[in-house]
Amino acid sequence: MCFRGLVVKSKPELQQVLEKRRLDRTKKEECEKDRTPLEEELMRRAQKHEESFSMAEEVLESFRKKICAELDQVVAFWLKHSHDEDHGGFFTCLAKDGEVYDDLKYVWLQGRQDEAVRVMDQIVHWTQVDSSGLGRPELPGAGPTNSMAVPMMLLCLVEQLVEDRPEMAKKYNELGHWCIQQILQHVQRDGNAILECVSTDGQELPGCLGRHQNPGHALEAGWFLLQYATRHQDEKLKKLAIEKFMLLPLASGWDQQHGGLFYFLDVEGHCPTQLEWNMKLWWPHCEALIAFLMGYCETKDPNLLEKFTQIFQYTFSHLEISFPLVRLFSSITPASIASPHSKPFLYPTLDHKPLIQVFIFTSLSVPLLSWTDQA
């Protein structure tokens, strides 16, 4: 005898099956009836969270496909035109068709695309002992400052060198801690602002330099910190990285009227001294995408996915990477698309399906769109 897919041998056995189902159903109904309002709310939230997670998977998969397609075009362009096959090294100044219009090879690009281990000790010497090698001569009368760019980029380099290398992790463990402490000095004004420059003892500086903010740098430092915190299983640092170096600079740096991240800001709302302060460059948006995607990977917080979506939609609606490399609005598109201030960026792998595995994009010296273009 067959009953709804169950094979039974006799009528008594069928009756036992039916009775068991009736009892299970009754027990379930009683449990639901006895739930407190709090239990009902928790059940509702759990169901909503499960539905949201399913939707998030679909959204991220669509983002992954879009970025992978753009990524293939960008990498192909740089691999085809940037490498000097005759003398080695990499060209930076490329026209739209890949033609090299200046054969100077800028150190920034060579450092990004070459082996970093052999120069690490020299870099540490420059950052901790003698800063003259960093190419930033101190002006007469200027006091020493802690610029966030130095420890954050050193931390990034440390993280790249120690990945899957226990001996390197041991060698640079103390240096990593030093970088973290230097970066955290930039959390100022009772935790309500990230300032680009502070004194060497972590105090706010006077004047425009002390009020200077760089949202892109803060967001970049955020995912460096989160990457470090994840490797060291430091939950406190994870929380700080997301709250102070991701959510805070996005809130203060986002153009509420026209969208996009400002290049520079004054923490007190004064006009920044940099004339290009209101430009919407590619690289801060790239850093923000990585930061919030990495944050969502680690926390599964839907708010972080929402922020990632916000940045993604703005970025890909205002700047689209297409062959040979980049298409901007015709009013601001230069004849050359790769300049001394542009280069390919390689970011670390995010081993979380179905999330983006690699970001290799190009930062440009031209703006995505300044607010005056939209006014």
N, C-alpha and C positions, 0 to 999 in steps of 0.2 A: 504494500500500500504506500502511496506517495502523497504527501501533504505539504504543499508549498515548499518543495525542494527537500523536505525531510523524509527519509525512508524509514518506516516503522513496520514492525512484523505483526502487530496485533492491535486490536481495539483498546485493550487496557493500556498498552504502551502509548497510543495516541492520546488517550485521556490524561496520562501523566504529563505528556508534553504540553498539552493545552492548559492544564492546571498550573504548571510551572510558569508559563507565560502570563497567566492571569495574576499569579502572586507577584511576579516581578513588576507587572504594570501597576498593581495596587501599591506596592512598596514605593515605586517611583512617584506616584501621585501623592502619597502621604508625605514623602520628603519635600516635594514642591510646596505642598500645603503648609508645612511646618516651617518654611524658610522665614527668617526675620527680614525686615526691610533692608537691613545692611547686607544680608546674604544675597537678596534679590539684586541690589545695586552692584555688588561685586560680580555676580553672574552676568549682569548686563554689560558691565565694563569689560569682562573677559571676552565675551562674545564680540563686542565692538572692536576690541584690540585684535582679535583673530581676523576679523574682516578687514581691518585697516592694514594688517601685516600682509594679507593676500593682495590687496590693492597696491601696496608699496612694492611688492615683488614685480608686479606688472609694470608699474611706472619706471622702476629702475632698469628693467630689461629694455624698455623703449629708449631710455637714456643711453644705455650701454651700446645699443646698435648704432645710434646716432654718432656717438663719440668715436666708436671703432672705425666707422666709415671715414670720418674726418681725420682720424689719426693715421690711417693708412696713406692718405694723400699727403699729409704734412711730412711724415717720415720719408716717403718716397722722394719728395722734392729735395729735402736736405741731403739725403744720401746720394742723390744723382748730381747735385750741383755744388755742394759745400766742400767736399773733400778735394784737396790738391793732390792729384794722382802723381804729379811729377816730383814735388818737393816735400810732400807731407804737410800735415796741419789742415786747418779748415778755414775757408773763406767765409766772411760774414756779410759783405756788401753784395747782395744779389738783386738783379732786376726781376720783373715778373716772369720773364721767360727763362730765368736761371742764369743769365749772363752775369759774369763777375765784373762790376764796374769800379772796384777798388781792391787791389790784391794785398792790402795790409791785413795781417792776421792778428786780431785783437785777443789779448790774453784771456779775457772773460770766457770767450767761446772755447779756446783751447783747453782751459781748466775744466770746463764742464764736460768735454768730450774725451779727456785724456785720463790716465791713471793718477789718482790723487794720493795714494799711499806714500809715494816717494817724496812728496813735498809736505806731508802732514806735520812733521816735527818743526819745519821752518815756519809754517803758519802759526803753530802754537807759540813759538818764540816771538813772532811779530805781535800776536794778540796779548800775550801776558808779560813780555819783557821789553821789547823795543818795537813800538808801533810805526816807526818810520818806514818799515818795509811794506806797510799796507797802502802806501801811496797817498796818504792823507797828511801832509806836513802841517804841524801845529802853527797857528798864527801867533805872532808876538803878543803876549798878554792874555792869551786865551787859556783858561783853566782846563784841566783834564775832565773829560766827560765819559760817560758810559753810553755809547750809541748801541741801540738794540741790534743793529745790523750785524755787529761783530760776534757776540755770543750766540745769536740764533743761527747764523750760517755755520759757525763752528760746530754747533750741536748737530746740525743737519749732516755735516761731513762725518762727525763721529758716528752717527747712526748708520750711515752708509758703509763705513769701514768695519764696524763690528758685526754686521749682519752675518750670521752663520759662521763667525770666526771667534771662537772662545778666547784664543790668545790675544786677539785685538781688543775684545771686550774687557779683558783684565787690564790691558795696558792703558786704555783710555777711560776706565771707570771713574777715576778721580776728576779727569777733565770734563766728563759729562756732568758730574755734580756741580762743578764750577760754572758751567754754562747755564744750568738751570737757575742757580742763585743769581747770576747776573741778569738773566731775562726777567725773573720775578721782581727785580728792583723797579721795573718799569710800570708795575701796577701801582698807581698813585691815586691821590684824592679819595681816600677811604675805600679803595677798590672800585671806584666809579669811572676810571679813565686809564688808558694805556698811553703813556707818553714815550715818544721816540728817543728822547735824550734825557738822562738824569746825571747827577753827579756820581763820582766813583764810589761814594758811600751810600748811594741810593736815595738822595734827596732831590726834590724838584728844583730845577734851575730857574733863574729869573729871566724875564723877557720872552721874546718870540721863540727862542730856541727851547726854552723850558715848556712852552705851551704847544709845541709842535706835535702833531699826530699824523701817523701814516697808517690808515686802516689796512692796506694791503700787507704791510709788514707785520702788523699785529696778528692778522689772520694766518699768515705764513708761520709765524712763531707758534701759533696755536696748534697747528697740526704737527709741528716738530715736537712740541711738548707732549702732545697726546701719543705720538709714536713712541717717545721715550717712556712715558708712563705705562703704556701697554706692555712694553718689553720688560719693565721692572715690576709690573703688577702693582702699581702705585695708584690706588683708587682716589686718594685725595688730590693728587696732581692731575688725574684725568678730569675730575670735576672742575678744578680750577682752570684747566686749559680750555674746556668747553665754555664755561660761564664768563671768564674774564678775557680770553683771547679769541673767542669766536662770536658768541652772542653779543657781547658788549661792543666790539668794534663794528660789527655789522649794523647794530642799532644806531650808533653814532655816525657811521660813515656812509650810510645809505641815503641817496638823494630821494627824499620823500615825495618830491614833486614830479620828477622825471624818471626816477629809477637809476640804478647803477651806483657804483662805489666812487666816491670822490678820491682824488689822488692824495691830497693833503688837507688837513683841517687844523684849526686853532681850537684848543680845548675850551676856551671861553667864548667862542663864537665870533671872534674878530676875524677880519679878512687875513688869510695866511699871506706871508711875505712872498711865497713862491707864485709866480704868475700863472703857472700851469696847474694850480691847485684844484680846479674844477674839471679837469680832463677825466674821462672815463677810459683808462687804459685797460688793455687785455689782461695783463699779468695779475692785478689784484683780484679780478673776477676768477681767474684760474686758481689762485690760492684759496679763495673762498669756496669754490666748488670742491676742491680736495679736502679742505677742513671739515665742511659739513657732511660730506659723504663719509669721511673717516669717522666723524663723530657718530653718525647714524650706525655705522658698522659696529662700533663698540658698545653702543647703548640701546639701539633699536628705539630711540626716542622719536616718535612721529613728528615732533616739532622741528627736529634737526632735518628730517627729510623734507619738511615743508619749506624750510629756509633754502635747502639745496635746490628745490624745484623753482623757487623764486629767482635765485641767481642764475640757474640754468636757462630759464625762459628769457630773462633779460639779455643774457650774454649771447645766446644763439639767435636772438631776434635782431640784435644790433651789430653783430659781427659774425659772419659766416665764413668758415674756412673751406675753401674750394680750390680746385686745381687752377694754377700751379701751387698756390699757397693760401692766399687770403683775398677775399672780396670785401671791401668796405663800401660805404656810401660814396658815390662818385664825387661828391663835393669835397671829400677829405682823403681820397685815395691818391697816394703819390705814385710816380712812375716806378719807383723802386720799392720793394716790399720787405727787404731785409737790410738793415742798416747797422752801424756799430752798436746801436742800442737794442738790437733784436738778436735772438738766438733760440735754438731749440732747448726746451727744458725737459729733463727726464726725471720723473717722479717715481717713488717706490711702488712696488706691487702691493695691491690690497687683496689679500687672499680670502675674499669673501664672495661667494656666489650669491646673486648674479651681478655683483657690482663691478664697476670698471676696474680693470687690472692695471692698466698703465695709462698715465697722462703724459703725452709729449706734445706740447703746444708751443706756440711762438709768442713772445711778448713783443709788442711793437712800440716804437717811439712816437707813433701818432695816436690820437685819442680815438676811442670807440665813438664817442659823441659827447660833447660838452653840453651843459645845460643851455647855453646860448643857442645851440643848434636846434633846440626843441622849443624854445620860447616863442 
